[in-house]
Amino acid sequence: MSFFLKLYALLFLPFYSDRTPLPDDVLNVIDENKWKESPTLGEYLILYPDCKTERGIRCVHCGSGSLRNWGVLSERDERRVFVCNHCGQRLYRSSV
């Protein structure tokens, strides 16, 4: 099942979205087990308290404050993963 979802994401999301194509690390999030492995925002801030700034959350890897979020199975999926726009690292997930 996840093979076809990844294939769909690779083939169709770049055409139906104004966002940049998904990096491989984000495509792995489509697997629900991988999504559950990511920390929630609360867990992320406990692990990296310096990543909370006056302007929001920043990436622990590169320090960028530019983050994007992706739905696990679709744009409307309530399960979200938050990724750094600068380095592409998966940072945390929604708590749904």
C-alpha positions as CSV (number, residue, x, y, z in Angstrom):
1,M,0.0,0.0,0.0
2,S,2.6,2.6,0.9
3,F,4.5,2.0,-2.4
4,F,1.5,3.2,-4.3
5,L,1.0,6.2,-2.0
6,K,4.7,7.2,-2.5
7,L,4.4,6.7,-6.3
8,Y,1.2,8.9,-6.3
9,A,3.0,11.6,-4.3
10,L,6.0,11.5,-6.6
11,L,4.0,11.6,-9.8
12,F,1.0,13.9,-8.9
13,L,1.8,16.2,-6.0
14,P,4.3,18.4,-7.9
15,F,1.6,19.1,-10.5
16,Y,-1.3,19.8,-8.2
17,S,0.6,21.8,-5.6
18,D,2.4,25.1,-5.7
19,R,4.8,23.7,-3.1
20,T,8.2,22.3,-3.9
21,P,8.4,18.5,-4.5
22,L,8.5,16.3,-1.4
23,P,12.0,15.3,-0.3
24,D,12.5,11.5,0.3
25,D,12.4,12.0,4.1
26,V,8.9,13.5,3.9
27,L,7.7,10.8,1.5
28,N,8.6,8.3,4.2
29,V,6.2,10.0,6.5
30,I,3.3,8.7,4.4
31,D,3.9,5.4,6.1
32,E,1.8,5.9,9.2
33,N,4.3,4.1,11.5
34,K,7.0,6.6,10.4
35,W,4.6,9.4,11.1
36,K,4.0,8.1,14.7
37,E,7.8,8.0,15.3
38,S,8.1,11.8,14.8
39,P,7.8,13.8,18.0
40,T,4.8,16.0,18.6
41,L,5.3,19.8,18.9
42,G,5.3,19.5,22.7
43,E,7.9,16.6,22.7
44,Y,10.0,18.6,20.1
45,L,10.1,21.6,22.4
46,I,11.0,19.4,25.4
47,L,13.9,17.9,23.5
48,Y,14.9,21.3,22.0
49,P,13.7,24.2,24.2
50,D,15.8,26.7,22.4
51,C,13.9,26.1,19.2
52,K,10.9,28.2,20.5
53,T,11.4,31.8,19.6
54,E,9.4,35.0,19.8
55,R,8.6,34.5,16.1
56,G,7.6,30.8,16.3
57,I,9.5,27.5,16.0
58,R,12.8,27.0,14.4
59,C,14.7,24.1,13.0
60,V,17.1,22.3,15.4
61,H,19.4,21.3,12.5
62,C,20.0,24.6,10.7
63,G,18.2,27.2,12.8
64,S,15.8,28.3,10.0
65,G,12.4,29.6,11.1
66,S,10.8,28.8,7.7
67,L,8.7,25.6,8.2
68,R,6.1,23.9,6.0
69,N,3.6,21.3,6.9
70,W,2.3,18.3,4.8
71,G,-0.6,16.0,5.3
72,V,0.3,12.4,5.7
73,L,-2.0,11.0,3.0
74,S,-3.4,14.2,1.4
75,E,-3.5,17.9,1.8
76,R,-6.7,17.6,3.8
77,D,-5.3,15.0,6.2
78,E,-5.4,16.2,9.8
79,R,-2.3,14.3,10.5
80,R,0.5,16.8,9.6
81,V,4.3,16.7,9.5
82,F,6.3,19.8,9.9
83,V,9.5,20.1,7.8
84,C,12.2,22.7,7.6
85,N,12.0,24.7,4.3
86,H,15.8,25.3,4.4
87,C,17.3,21.9,5.1
88,G,14.3,19.6,4.5
89,Q,14.6,17.8,7.9
90,R,11.4,16.4,9.4
91,L,11.0,18.1,12.7
92,Y,7.7,17.2,14.4
93,R,4.1,16.1,13.7
94,S,0.6,17.1,14.7
95,S,-0.8,15.5,17.8
96,V,-4.0,14.2,16.1
